[in-house]
Structure formats: C-alpha cells, structure tokens
Amino acid sequence: MTRRFSLEGQVAIVTGASRGLGFEMARAIAESGARVWITARGAAQLNAAAETLRGEGLDVCAHAFDLADTSACAAAIETIAEQEGRLDILVNNAGINVWQPLTQATTSSWDNVMNTNVRGPYMLCREAAKHMVEAGYGRIVNVGSALAAVGRENVSSYVASKHGLAGMTRSLAAELGPKGITVNMMAPGYFLTEINTEILARPGYERGVSARIPLGRWGDPEEAGGVVAFMVSKASGYMNGHVLMVDGGLTETFVLPVDA
C-alpha cells in the first residue's frame, strides 16, 4: 500500500455498516489501516458484522445507536472520540427509504426519512467537526444516491432527503475546508446488496435496469468500498464539496435498451 492511500493510525466511524455497502466501506477503510467503529441500530447484526471483520484481522469496534435519535448521535461521537483520543474519518452511510405514492404518503413517514437521512448525518457532522477542527484535519463522506441528482416517482421523501444531503455536503465543504476538513458525497446507483433482494426478485427487473446502465450491470458492493476508502485517504486531499456518482454511468448518460 502506498502512503497516499494508507490510513494507518487513523480512527473512522462508518454508519449503517452491519451489512451491504456500509459493511464493505468499513472493510475497505479498515484494510487501509484505520481503526473502524461500525454503527447501526440493531446490536446483534452489528456485533456479528464486527466479528466477521475482526476474523479477517481488521481493527473494528461496534457501537449501536439509532440515527434518528439526536441525543444518541451526539453521545456516540463523544464516546468514540473520547475513548480513542481522536476522530479522523466520518462516513455517513446509514439511511432509509419509504415507497409511497404522494397521495398515500404521511407526514410521519416524511419526518422519519428526513430525521434519519438528513438530520442524523447533520448531527454527526456537527459533533465530529468539533474534534476534527481541533486537530486541523478530517475527512467526511456523506453517502447519497443517484437520486441526489435526478428524481423518481413514489419516493419523494427519499429523493428530497438525498438532494438535501448533497446541499449540506457542499455547504459544509465551504465552511470546513479552511479548517483542514474535506466534505464530499459518494452517490451510489444500483448495487447487488441485501437491501435490494426484494426488487431483484421481480421478474426482469435486474435485466431492465442493467440495460440502462452503460456498464451493463449492477455494482458489486466491494466497488463502493474502494471508492470511499479513496475518498477518506490523503490521495483525495484536493477533492472537496464534490458529489461523486458511482452508478456505472446511469445518471450521466442517456441509454435505452436495444429494442426500445
């Protein structure tokens, strides 16, 4: 490993890391040498994920809390930073989605999505920044979605939350950049993760989506992990306020199926 990609001696927090993309992000960051704290709501699954990564020889700890609980967010950052004596990296990966047509949607579901996808990451950024500003260094990566750049039907709260997260990312980049902290967003497209099991079971769904992606396939979660490991390394030092689309070209191109 070259020094520019090394995270030796650094401490990272990755939310929503008990499975899927968050798990692979945590794995990639730990493989680069950092001590990684993985978080999620469910303690049992989170601890199992930590055991798996420790079984691979990686330096991983687990801390369960609910991202929608603002006091729990602040307490998590303080507990980890105090125990470690530093906090170098924050990856805000955790998020939720609610599929609801507008006329059937509820304000409670809207609030739940916003609290988890925007307010929670805001709280973590705010509390983490206090430690990073003091150290004069930090890397924050907010994980958005391809839907942070475009819209889609029946998921208005999710789309709004990811657009909001993109805006927050740019604003924090402007504010924290002079203090040695970069803030960027990784925006994934379609990946083969557990969370997509239900939609992947729909006849023809995977093939239909793949036909609209220039690479012709869904992403492997490991590919998301590698991107984030780069984004939190010294190699990305001049990237700030950027929304990096990791979607096989889906949102940057206009591709129709051959038979369209």
Secondary structure, DSSP 8 states (H G I E B T S, - for coil): --GGG--TT-EEEEES-SSHHHHHHHHHHHHTT-EEEEEES-HHHHHHHHHHHHHTT--EEEEE--TT-HHHHHHHHHHHHHHHS---EEEE---------GGG--HHHHHHHHIIIIIHHHHHHHHHHHHHHHHT-EEEEEE--GGGTS--TT-HHHHHHHHHHHHHHHHHHHHHGGGTEEEEEEEE--B--GGGHHHHTSTTHHHHHHTTSTTSS-B-HHHHHHHHHHHTSGGGTT--S-EEEESTTTTTS----TT-
